Each structure stands twice: as structure tokens, then as C-alpha cells.
Amino acid sequence: MFSRAKTLLLFLCLIATSKANLIFGLENGEICLEGTQCLSGCCHKDSLVDIYRCAPLSISGARCEKDGLYDTYKYCPCELGLECQKGDDRELYCHETNH
């Protein structure tokens, strides 16, 4: 029996044969397997049962992650000019760089 990931991969491969631009250059909200497919570079899902979707980079004060496996994240990396740093609660948040 196919797992969800294999089924999704098969579905995306079938779409790719007819429309190659659906695999890369994906807009926010579109289903993805890895961040390189997304214009933002972030392939995101909220929980274990969600499907990965392209999402915008995190803004100042938002939760973030520095590195994700295949650019897949629970929290997207920071926008340009921001840095992912530990907050007082030991979680990572986007902050302006001090340069």
C-alpha cells in the first residue's frame, strides 16, 4: 500500500509531465515536497497530519527555523535582513540584524 508521501509524489510527477512549471516556481499555498520548489524557498507544514505547502518567509518577531531538511519547515526561515535568534523563552524568532 502506498504511503501518503509516495501518493503525493506520484501525483506531482503526473502533473509535471503536462505542466513542468508546476514543479518549480510554486506560489505560496501550493503543495510542495521541498523548499527549492517554492519561490519563497520555504516548504512548510503546521503539524504531522498537514500537507507541505509553500509559505512566505517569517517576518520580524515571528517564530523561525534556521535549517530544515530539504528546506521543509514547521517555521519558515527569516526574511532578508532578519536573523533567527533565541528569544527569552528559548524558542527561535526573527530579529533585525545588528549590522
C-alpha positions in Angstrom: 0.0 0.0 0.0 1.3 3.5 -0.9 2.1 5.9 1.9 0.8 9.5 1.7 4.2 10.8 0.6 4.5 8.3 -2.2 1.0 9.1 -3.4 1.7 12.8 -3.3 5.0 12.3 -5.2 3.3 10.2 -7.8 0.6 12.9 -8.2 3.1 15.6 -8.6 5.1 13.6 -11.2 2.0 13.0 -13.2 1.2 16.8 -13.2 4.9 17.5 -14.2 4.6 15.6 -17.4 1.9 18.0 -18.6 3.0 21.3 -16.9 6.7 21.4 -15.9 6.3 24.8 -14.3 4.2 23.3 -11.5 7.2 21.6 -10.0 9.3 24.7 -9.5 8.4 28.3 -9.1 5.4 27.4 -6.8 3.5 30.2 -5.2 2.6 30.4 -1.5 -0.1 27.9 -0.7 0.7 25.4 -3.4 1.6 21.8 -2.4 5.4 21.1 -2.3 7.9 18.4 -1.4 10.9 20.6 -0.7 11.7 24.3 -0.5 13.6 24.6 -3.8 10.2 24.2 -5.5 8.9 27.3 -3.8 9.5 30.9 -4.9 10.0 31.7 -1.2 12.3 28.8 -0.5 10.1 27.6 2.3 8.0 24.4 2.2 6.0 24.4 5.4 3.5 22.4 7.4 2.0 23.1 10.8 1.6 19.6 12.1 2.3 15.9 11.3 -1.1 15.5 9.6 -0.8 18.6 7.3 0.4 18.6 3.7 3.5 20.6 3.0 2.7 23.9 1.2 4.9 26.8 0.1 4.8 29.6 2.6 6.3 33.1 2.9 9.5 33.7 4.9 9.0 34.7 8.5 8.7 38.4 9.4 10.3 40.3 12.4 9.1 38.8 15.7 7.7 35.6 14.1 8.9 32.1 15.0 11.6 30.7 12.7 13.9 27.8 12.0 17.5 28.1 10.7 17.8 24.9 8.7 15.3 22.4 7.6 15.7 19.0 5.9 15.2 19.6 2.2 14.1 23.2 3.1 11.0 21.8 4.8 10.0 23.6 8.0 7.5 23.9 10.8 8.5 27.6 10.9 10.0 29.3 7.8 13.4 31.0 7.9 13.5 34.8 8.2 13.1 37.4 5.5 16.2 39.0 4.1 17.8 41.4 6.7 16.5 39.4 9.6 18.2 36.8 11.7 16.8 33.7 13.5 17.8 34.0 17.2 16.8 32.5 20.5 14.2 34.5 22.5 13.8 34.7 26.3 11.6 31.6 26.1 14.5 29.7 24.3 12.4 29.5 21.1 13.7 31.0 17.8 12.4 34.3 16.5 13.2 36.6 13.6 15.1 39.7 14.7 16.7 42.6 12.8 20.5 42.1 12.4 22.8 44.5 14.2 24.9 45.3 11.2 
